[in-house]
Amino acid sequence: MKPRTTAILLLVALALGGIVWLSNRHEGEKKQAEERAKRLFGELAPEQIEWIALTTPDGKPARLERKQGAWRVVEPVDSPADAAQVDGLASSLAGMTSEAVIEEAQAPEIYGLGDAAKVVRFSAAGAEHALRIGKKTPVGANSYAATGDGKVYTIPTFRTTGFDRPLDDLRERRPVRFDRENIERIEVSWQGGGASVEKKDGAWRVVAPLDAEADDETVDTLLSDLVFLRASGFVDAPPPDAEVGLDAPQYRVVLLGKPAKQGEAPPRSELVIGAVLDTGTRVARGAERALYKIPIDRFDKLPKTVVAFRQKQLAKFVATDAARFELVFQDEAAASHGESRAVTVTGERKDEGWTTSPDPMAAGSAARLVAELARLKAVDIAAEEIGAKEEVGLGLAPPRVAIRVFGAPAKADGEKGEKPAATAEVAGPLLAELHLGAQQGDRIFASVPGRKTLYQIDGALAQHVPISLEAFRNRFVSKEQPGAPGAAAAAPGGQAAPEPGASAPDESEEPPEPDQPD
């Protein structure tokens, strides 16, 4: 093709493209103009609306005003408004469009636009407006409406549903409002106690009544519960605080954020919870004088002990990272005869799953044991520190069972393929280590090497983790192996394990009570 011909074709294509662009632009401008012409209140923006007045379905005249950039109910009560709900009303009013205009309209009562009409008044940019909403049209999803200009319009019914909300739905139901990511200190008090936590180097720490690592999960859950807390109702004529238990609240939480500027006071949010008001609710107060009703079950979930805020994680690893475990049991039958003997059971993860020796565990029990240990958490802290005699009495010196979990050994440089599971000679990284002692009621005493703290674990753990040699032999060893379970188990140094029929101390014997933490 000649260069001159190419240039001519290019010019023709550009010209056609320009014509199409101008045509589309004209069509777009035409549609926009038609939409603007259909708007009942002209070129209003939702942000220009200053106040809205209407009568709610429960017969309450309500007035909402924008004050200092925030919506507020000023009649019939003074209360913060639900910003999302009222912004929706403002958007509906500013963008209200007509689907059609009734030519030669009859009397307003025919369309439900007389005394029975719903009237919404509002002010925008200094001018007052009114929207009257009448009956639904016989055909189509529209309703009749009027604006006072003598015309009758049809408007989309879905744009009017927001004006049918009861007063309580237009009010702010969050008793406490704060920026969760900005919180740096939390002060909590309850009947008989309290605790304070602070965020330090990105982690939460208990700073009162003692200095200790905090349970991040507990703190994060508390913040989530407060963020999503919603009132089920309101008390608009607050009685004296003493009558509803707010003079000595059942619960108080103060949230302190990071100051906007150095030297300024930190932003502060507070929630206090008092007595039971009626079935299923308690009274609460936030920043406003008005009182909220909050569900009792939300109150019940709030942490109310110092221990609840303490870190109680005994082990935490990914279960699939475990390649080997060791269970070292104290032979209590031998101990009753003055002998000291330990029995070790090892587990290794292979391609076909977990295998244990010298005794094979029942199918699936080794994998479940590892899964239970992966995120093991104590339910209580029995004591900050105990003495040697107490350790013996609680079955922790030596421990009834010492547990260690290892990961797979690191691959050698240049090694290819999957690394086999750890072996006794070449163990991988230590993922978890803990000692289990005596069981007292529904709690099991436990400790972690290197920590002085004495913990208590939920006794239900014994269903999946053996807490004694007798329990292991009776409930965890596979019944399909020949001979007596555990007969081949050997202690370090080649000592044979005792016969299964040997006597063992009574598991239900109550160990001595440790000193309780403050």
C-alpha positions as CSV (number, residue, x, y, z in Angstrom):
1,M,0.0,0.0,0.0
2,K,1.3,3.4,-1.0
3,P,2.2,5.8,1.9
4,R,-0.3,8.4,0.6
5,T,-3.2,5.9,0.7
6,T,-2.2,4.8,4.2
7,A,-2.2,8.4,5.4
8,I,-5.7,9.0,3.9
9,L,-7.1,5.9,5.5
10,L,-5.7,7.0,8.9
11,L,-7.3,10.4,8.6
12,V,-10.6,8.8,7.7
13,A,-10.4,6.5,10.8
14,L,-9.6,9.4,13.0
15,A,-12.5,11.4,11.7
16,L,-14.9,8.5,12.2
17,G,-13.6,8.0,15.7
18,G,-14.1,11.6,16.5
19,I,-17.6,11.5,15.2
20,V,-18.4,8.5,17.4
21,W,-16.8,10.1,20.5
22,L,-18.8,13.3,20.0
23,S,-22.0,11.3,19.5
24,N,-21.4,9.3,22.7
25,R,-20.6,12.4,24.6
26,H,-23.7,14.1,23.3
27,E,-25.8,11.1,24.3
28,G,-24.2,11.0,27.8
29,E,-24.8,14.7,28.3
30,K,-28.4,14.3,27.1
31,K,-29.0,11.5,29.6
32,Q,-27.5,13.5,32.4
33,A,-29.6,16.5,31.5
34,E,-32.7,14.2,31.5
35,E,-31.8,12.8,34.9
36,R,-31.3,16.3,36.3
37,A,-34.6,17.4,34.9
38,K,-36.3,14.5,36.7
39,R,-34.9,15.4,40.1
40,L,-37.5,16.9,42.4
41,F,-35.2,19.2,44.3
42,G,-32.8,20.3,41.6
43,E,-29.0,20.2,42.0
44,L,-28.9,19.4,45.7
45,A,-26.0,17.3,47.2
46,P,-26.6,15.2,50.3
47,E,-23.9,17.1,52.1
48,Q,-25.9,20.3,51.7
49,I,-28.8,19.0,53.8
50,E,-28.7,20.6,57.2
51,W,-31.7,19.1,59.0
52,I,-34.5,16.6,58.4
53,A,-37.9,16.5,60.2
54,L,-40.4,13.7,59.9
55,T,-42.9,11.6,61.9
56,T,-41.7,8.1,62.6
57,P,-44.1,5.1,62.2
58,D,-44.4,4.9,66.0
59,G,-45.9,8.4,65.9
60,K,-42.9,10.3,67.2
61,P,-42.1,13.7,65.5
62,A,-38.4,13.5,65.0
63,R,-35.8,16.1,64.0
64,L,-32.3,15.3,62.9
65,E,-29.6,18.0,62.6
66,R,-26.1,18.1,61.3
67,K,-23.9,19.5,64.1
68,Q,-20.2,19.9,63.7
69,G,-20.2,17.5,60.8
70,A,-22.1,14.8,62.7
71,W,-25.8,13.9,62.6
72,R,-27.7,14.2,65.9
73,V,-31.3,13.5,67.0
74,V,-32.5,16.7,68.7
75,E,-36.3,15.9,69.0
76,P,-38.0,14.2,70.8
77,V,-34.7,13.3,72.6
78,D,-31.2,14.5,72.4
79,S,-29.0,11.7,71.2
80,P,-26.4,10.8,68.6
81,A,-27.9,9.7,65.4
82,D,-26.9,6.6,63.3
83,A,-24.8,8.3,60.7
84,A,-25.3,5.6,58.0
85,Q,-29.1,5.7,58.4
86,V,-29.4,9.5,58.3
87,D,-26.9,9.8,55.5
88,G,-29.2,7.4,53.6
89,L,-32.1,9.7,54.2
90,A,-30.2,12.7,53.0
91,S,-29.1,10.9,49.8
92,S,-32.6,9.8,49.1
93,L,-33.9,13.4,49.4
94,A,-31.2,15.0,47.4
95,G,-31.4,12.4,44.6
96,M,-35.2,11.9,44.6
97,T,-36.4,11.7,41.0
98,S,-39.8,11.4,39.4
99,E,-40.8,8.6,37.1
100,A,-43.7,10.5,35.7
101,V,-45.9,13.6,36.2
102,I,-49.7,13.1,36.6
103,E,-51.3,15.3,34.0
104,E,-54.6,17.0,35.1
105,A,-54.1,15.7,38.7
106,Q,-57.2,15.3,40.8
107,A,-57.6,16.2,44.5
108,P,-54.6,15.3,46.7
109,E,-56.6,12.9,48.8
110,I,-57.1,10.6,45.7
111,Y,-53.3,10.0,45.8
112,G,-53.0,9.8,49.5
113,L,-51.3,13.2,49.5
114,G,-53.8,14.9,51.8
115,D,-53.7,14.8,55.6
116,A,-52.8,11.1,55.5
117,A,-49.5,11.8,53.6
118,K,-46.1,11.2,55.1
119,V,-44.4,14.5,55.2
120,V,-40.6,14.9,55.2
121,R,-39.3,18.4,55.6
122,F,-35.7,19.4,55.3
123,S,-33.3,22.3,54.8
124,A,-30.5,22.5,52.3
125,A,-28.3,25.4,51.4
126,G,-30.4,27.7,53.5
127,A,-33.7,26.8,51.7
128,E,-36.5,24.7,53.2
129,H,-38.2,21.9,51.2
130,A,-41.0,19.4,51.8
131,L,-41.7,16.0,50.3
132,R,-45.2,14.5,50.7
133,I,-45.4,10.8,50.1
134,G,-48.8,9.2,49.4
135,K,-50.2,5.9,48.2
136,K,-48.5,3.4,46.0
137,T,-49.5,3.5,42.3
138,P,-51.8,0.7,41.0
139,V,-49.2,-0.4,38.5
140,G,-45.4,-0.4,38.9
141,A,-43.1,-0.1,42.0
142,N,-43.8,3.6,42.5
143,S,-45.6,5.9,45.0
144,Y,-47.3,9.2,44.5
145,A,-45.5,12.3,45.8
146,A,-45.8,16.1,45.9
147,T,-43.4,18.9,46.6
148,G,-45.8,21.9,46.9
149,D,-45.4,23.1,43.4
150,G,-49.0,21.9,42.5
151,K,-47.9,18.8,40.6
152,V,-48.3,15.1,41.4
153,Y,-45.3,12.9,40.7
154,T,-44.6,9.2,40.8
155,I,-41.4,8.2,42.6
156,P,-39.6,4.9,43.1
157,T,-41.1,3.3,46.3
158,F,-37.7,1.9,47.3
159,R,-36.4,5.4,47.8
160,T,-39.0,6.1,50.4
161,T,-38.6,3.0,52.7
162,G,-35.9,4.8,54.8
163,F,-38.5,7.3,56.0
164,D,-40.5,4.4,57.6
165,R,-37.9,3.5,60.3
166,P,-38.8,3.8,64.0
167,L,-37.0,6.5,66.0
168,D,-34.7,4.0,67.7
169,D,-33.4,2.8,64.3
170,L,-32.3,6.4,63.6
171,R,-30.3,6.6,66.8
172,E,-26.8,5.6,67.4
173,R,-26.9,2.1,69.0
174,R,-23.1,1.9,69.8
175,P,-22.6,2.8,73.4
176,V,-18.9,3.3,72.9
177,R,-17.2,4.5,69.7
178,F,-13.5,4.5,69.1
179,D,-10.7,3.8,66.6
180,R,-9.6,0.3,67.4
181,E,-6.2,0.6,65.7
182,N,-5.4,3.7,67.8
183,I,-5.9,2.2,71.2
184,E,-2.8,1.9,73.3
185,R,-4.1,1.3,76.9
186,I,-7.2,-0.4,78.3
187,E,-8.2,-0.1,81.9
188,V,-10.9,-2.5,83.1
189,S,-12.5,-2.8,86.5
190,W,-15.2,-5.1,87.9
191,Q,-16.7,-5.9,91.2
192,G,-13.7,-6.8,93.4
193,G,-10.9,-6.3,91.0
194,G,-9.5,-4.9,87.8
195,A,-6.6,-4.9,85.3
196,S,-4.8,-2.6,82.9
197,V,-3.0,-3.6,79.7
198,E,-0.8,-1.5,77.5
199,K,0.5,-2.0,74.0
200,K,4.3,-2.1,74.1
201,D,6.4,-2.8,71.0
202,G,3.3,-4.0,69.1
203,A,2.3,-6.5,71.8
204,W,-0.1,-6.3,74.7
205,R,1.2,-6.5,78.3
206,V,-0.5,-6.5,81.7
207,V,0.8,-3.5,83.7
208,A,-1.6,-3.7,86.7
209,P,-2.1,-5.2,89.2
210,L,1.2,-7.0,88.1
211,D,3.6,-6.9,85.3
212,A,3.2,-9.9,83.0
213,E,2.7,-10.9,79.4
214,A,-0.9,-10.4,78.2
215,D,-3.0,-12.8,76.2
216,D,-3.4,-11.0,72.9
217,E,-6.4,-13.1,72.0
218,T,-8.3,-12.0,75.1
219,V,-7.5,-8.3,74.5
220,D,-8.3,-8.4,70.8
221,T,-11.6,-10.2,71.6
222,L,-12.5,-7.5,74.1
223,L,-11.9,-4.8,71.6
224,S,-14.0,-6.6,69.0
225,D,-16.8,-7.1,71.4
226,L,-16.8,-3.4,72.2
227,V,-16.6,-2.4,68.6
228,F,-19.6,-4.5,67.6
229,L,-21.6,-3.9,70.8
230,R,-25.1,-2.6,70.0
231,A,-27.8,-1.4,72.3
232,S,-31.1,-3.3,72.2
233,G,-32.9,-0.2,73.4
234,F,-32.6,3.1,75.2
235,V,-33.6,4.7,78.6
236,D,-34.6,8.2,77.8
237,A,-35.5,9.4,81.3
238,P,-32.5,8.2,83.2
239,P,-33.2,7.4,86.9
240,P,-30.6,8.3,89.6
241,D,-27.4,6.2,89.1
242,A,-27.9,4.5,92.4
243,E,-31.2,3.0,91.2
244,V,-29.6,1.3,88.2
245,G,-26.3,0.3,89.7
246,L,-24.2,3.0,88.0
247,D,-22.9,4.5,91.2
248,A,-20.9,1.3,91.7
249,P,-20.9,-0.3,88.2
250,Q,-20.6,-4.0,87.6
251,Y,-18.1,-3.3,84.8
252,R,-16.1,-0.3,83.6
253,V,-13.7,-0.1,80.6
254,V,-11.7,2.9,79.7
255,L,-10.0,3.0,76.3
256,L,-7.0,5.4,75.8
257,G,-5.7,6.1,72.3
258,K,-2.6,7.7,70.9
259,P,-2.6,11.5,71.2
260,A,-2.9,13.3,67.9
261,K,0.0,15.6,68.8
262,Q,2.7,15.3,71.4
263,G,1.7,16.9,74.7
264,E,-2.0,16.5,74.0
265,A,-4.2,14.3,76.2
266,P,-4.9,10.9,74.7
267,P,-8.4,10.3,73.2
268,R,-10.6,8.6,75.8
269,S,-13.7,6.4,75.5
270,E,-15.5,4.9,78.5
271,L,-18.3,2.4,79.0
272,V,-19.9,1.6,82.4
273,I,-22.4,-1.2,82.9
274,G,-24.8,-1.4,85.8
275,A,-27.6,-3.5,87.0
276,V,-30.1,-5.7,85.3
277,L,-32.9,-3.6,83.9
278,D,-35.4,-6.3,82.7
279,T,-35.3,-9.8,81.2
280,G,-32.1,-10.1,79.1
281,T,-30.7,-6.6,79.4
282,R,-28.4,-4.5,81.6
283,V,-28.1,-0.7,81.7
284,A,-25.0,1.0,80.3
285,R,-23.7,4.5,79.8
286,G,-21.1,5.7,77.2
287,A,-20.1,9.2,76.5
288,E,-23.8,10.4,76.5
289,R,-26.0,11.1,79.4
290,A,-28.7,8.9,77.9
291,L,-28.6,5.2,79.0
292,Y,-28.5,2.2,76.8
293,K,-29.9,-1.3,77.2
294,I,-27.3,-4.0,76.3
295,P,-27.9,-7.7,76.1
296,I,-26.9,-9.7,79.2
297,D,-25.1,-12.3,77.1
298,R,-22.8,-9.7,75.7
299,F,-22.0,-8.6,79.3
300,D,-21.4,-12.2,80.4
301,K,-18.6,-12.6,77.7
302,L,-16.5,-9.7,79.0
303,P,-13.3,-10.8,80.8
304,K,-13.6,-10.3,84.6
305,T,-10.5,-11.7,86.1
306,V,-6.8,-10.8,86.0
307,V,-6.0,-14.3,84.9
308,A,-8.2,-13.8,81.8
309,F,-5.9,-11.1,80.6
310,R,-2.7,-13.2,81.4
311,Q,-0.8,-15.1,78.7
312,K,-1.6,-18.8,79.3
313,Q,-0.3,-20.3,76.0
314,L,1.6,-23.5,76.9
315,A,2.3,-24.6,73.3
316,K,1.8,-23.1,69.9
317,F,2.9,-24.5,66.6
318,V,1.5,-25.7,63.3
319,A,0.5,-29.3,63.8
320,T,1.7,-30.3,60.3
321,D,5.2,-29.0,61.2
322,A,5.6,-31.7,63.9
323,A,7.8,-34.6,62.9
324,R,8.5,-36.3,66.2
325,F,7.3,-36.3,69.8
326,E,8.4,-37.9,73.0
327,L,6.3,-38.9,76.0
328,V,8.4,-39.7,79.1
329,F,6.2,-41.3,81.8
330,Q,7.1,-41.8,85.4
331,D,6.4,-45.4,86.4
332,E,4.3,-44.8,89.5
333,A,4.0,-48.5,90.2
334,A,7.7,-48.8,90.5
335,A,7.8,-45.6,92.6
336,S,5.4,-47.2,95.1
337,H,8.2,-49.8,95.6
338,G,10.9,-47.1,96.1
339,E,12.2,-47.4,92.6
340,S,12.6,-44.6,90.1
341,R,11.9,-45.6,86.5
342,A,10.8,-43.7,83.4
343,V,9.2,-45.1,80.3
344,T,9.6,-43.3,77.0
345,V,7.3,-43.5,74.0
346,T,8.3,-41.9,70.8
347,G,6.2,-40.9,67.8
348,E,7.4,-40.2,64.3
349,R,5.6,-38.9,61.3
350,K,6.2,-40.8,58.1
351,D,4.6,-40.9,54.7
352,E,1.9,-43.2,55.9
353,G,1.2,-41.1,59.0
354,W,2.3,-41.3,62.6
355,T,3.9,-44.4,64.1
356,T,4.9,-44.9,67.7
357,S,7.3,-47.2,69.6
358,P,7.7,-49.3,71.5
359,D,3.9,-49.4,71.7
360,P,1.8,-48.6,68.7
361,M,-0.9,-46.1,69.6
362,A,-4.5,-46.6,68.4
363,A,-5.3,-45.3,64.9
364,G,-5.6,-41.6,64.8
365,S,-4.7,-41.0,68.4
366,A,-1.1,-39.8,67.8
367,A,-2.3,-37.3,65.2
368,R,-5.0,-36.1,67.6
369,L,-2.4,-35.8,70.4
370,V,-0.2,-33.5,68.3
371,A,-3.2,-31.4,67.2
372,E,-4.3,-30.9,70.9
373,L,-0.8,-29.8,71.8
374,A,-0.4,-27.4,68.8
375,R,-2.5,-24.7,70.5
376,L,-2.6,-25.8,74.1
377,K,-3.7,-23.1,76.5
378,A,-4.2,-23.2,80.2
379,V,-7.5,-22.3,81.7
380,D,-6.1,-20.8,84.9
381,I,-2.9,-19.8,86.7
382,A,-2.7,-21.6,90.0
383,A,0.4,-19.9,91.3
384,E,3.1,-17.5,90.2
385,E,5.8,-19.8,91.7
386,I,5.9,-22.9,93.9
387,G,8.6,-24.6,96.0
388,A,10.3,-28.0,95.5
389,K,8.0,-29.8,97.9
390,E,4.9,-28.5,96.3
391,E,6.2,-29.6,92.9
392,V,6.6,-33.1,94.2
393,G,3.1,-33.1,95.7
394,L,1.6,-31.9,92.5
395,G,3.3,-34.6,90.4
396,L,5.6,-32.2,88.6
397,A,9.0,-33.2,90.2
398,P,9.5,-35.5,88.4
399,P,6.5,-34.9,86.1
400,R,4.1,-37.7,85.6
401,V,4.6,-37.1,81.9
402,A,7.1,-34.9,80.1
403,I,6.2,-34.0,76.5
404,R,8.4,-32.7,73.8
405,V,7.5,-32.1,70.2
406,F,10.1,-31.6,67.4
407,G,10.0,-30.3,63.9
408,A,11.8,-32.0,60.9
409,P,15.6,-31.6,60.8
410,A,16.8,-28.8,58.5
411,K,17.9,-29.9,55.0
412,A,21.6,-30.1,54.3
413,D,23.0,-27.7,51.6
414,G,22.3,-29.1,48.2
415,E,19.9,-31.7,49.5
416,K,16.9,-32.4,47.3
417,G,13.5,-33.9,47.9
418,E,11.6,-34.3,51.2
419,K,13.5,-34.5,54.4
420,P,12.6,-37.6,56.4
421,A,11.0,-37.3,59.8
422,A,13.3,-36.5,62.7
423,T,15.1,-39.4,64.4
424,A,16.3,-39.8,68.0
425,E,19.8,-39.1,66.8
426,V,19.0,-36.2,64.5
427,A,16.1,-34.2,66.1
428,G,14.6,-31.2,64.5
429,P,13.8,-27.9,66.2
430,L,12.0,-28.1,69.6
431,L,8.4,-26.9,68.9
432,A,7.0,-27.4,72.4
433,E,7.9,-28.8,75.8
434,L,5.7,-29.1,78.9
435,H,5.2,-31.2,82.0
436,L,1.9,-32.6,83.2
437,G,1.3,-33.4,86.8
438,A,-1.6,-34.6,89.0
439,Q,-5.3,-34.1,88.2
440,Q,-7.4,-32.3,90.7
441,G,-11.1,-32.3,90.0
442,D,-11.5,-31.2,86.4
443,R,-8.1,-29.5,86.2
444,I,-4.6,-30.9,85.4
445,F,-1.6,-29.2,86.9
446,A,1.1,-28.2,84.3
447,S,4.3,-26.3,84.0
448,V,6.7,-25.3,81.2
449,P,10.4,-25.7,81.6
450,G,12.0,-22.3,82.1
451,R,8.9,-20.7,83.6
452,K,8.1,-20.4,87.3
453,T,4.4,-20.2,86.8
454,L,2.1,-23.1,87.7
455,Y,-0.8,-23.6,85.3
456,Q,-4.1,-25.6,85.3
457,I,-5.3,-27.3,82.1
458,D,-8.9,-28.4,81.4
459,G,-9.2,-32.0,82.4
460,A,-10.9,-32.8,79.1
461,L,-7.3,-32.8,77.6
462,A,-6.9,-36.3,79.2
463,Q,-9.2,-37.7,76.5
464,H,-6.6,-37.0,73.8
465,V,-3.3,-36.6,75.7
466,P,-2.3,-39.4,78.2
467,I,-1.5,-37.9,81.6
468,S,0.0,-41.0,83.2
469,L,1.6,-44.3,82.1
470,E,-1.4,-46.2,83.3
471,A,-3.7,-43.9,81.2
472,F,-1.5,-44.5,78.2
473,R,-1.5,-48.2,78.5
474,N,-5.2,-48.5,79.2
475,R,-6.6,-46.0,76.7
476,F,-4.1,-45.1,74.0
477,V,-2.3,-48.3,73.1
478,S,-3.7,-50.1,70.1
479,K,-5.6,-53.2,71.1
480,E,-4.7,-55.0,67.9
481,Q,-1.0,-55.7,68.8
482,P,-0.1,-59.1,70.1
483,G,0.6,-59.6,73.8
484,A,0.0,-57.2,76.7
485,P,0.0,-53.5,75.8
486,G,3.1,-51.8,76.9
487,A,5.0,-55.0,77.7
488,A,7.8,-54.1,75.4
489,A,8.3,-50.5,76.7
490,A,11.7,-49.9,78.1
491,A,13.2,-47.2,80.3
492,P,16.4,-45.5,79.5
493,G,19.3,-47.8,80.2
494,G,17.5,-50.9,79.1
495,Q,15.3,-51.4,82.1
496,A,12.1,-53.2,81.3
497,A,8.7,-51.6,81.9
498,P,6.5,-53.2,84.6
499,E,3.8,-55.7,83.8
500,P,0.4,-54.1,82.9
501,G,-1.1,-55.8,86.0
502,A,1.3,-54.0,88.4
503,S,-0.5,-51.8,90.8
504,A,-0.5,-48.0,90.4
505,P,-1.4,-45.2,92.8
506,D,-4.9,-43.9,92.9
507,E,-5.3,-41.1,90.2
508,S,-8.1,-39.5,92.2
509,E,-5.9,-38.7,95.2
510,E,-6.2,-35.0,95.9
511,P,-2.7,-33.3,95.6
512,P,-1.9,-30.4,98.0
513,E,-3.3,-27.0,97.1
514,P,-0.7,-24.6,95.7
515,D,-0.5,-21.0,96.8
516,Q,-2.9,-18.9,94.7
517,P,-1.7,-15.9,92.7
518,D,-2.8,-12.5,93.7
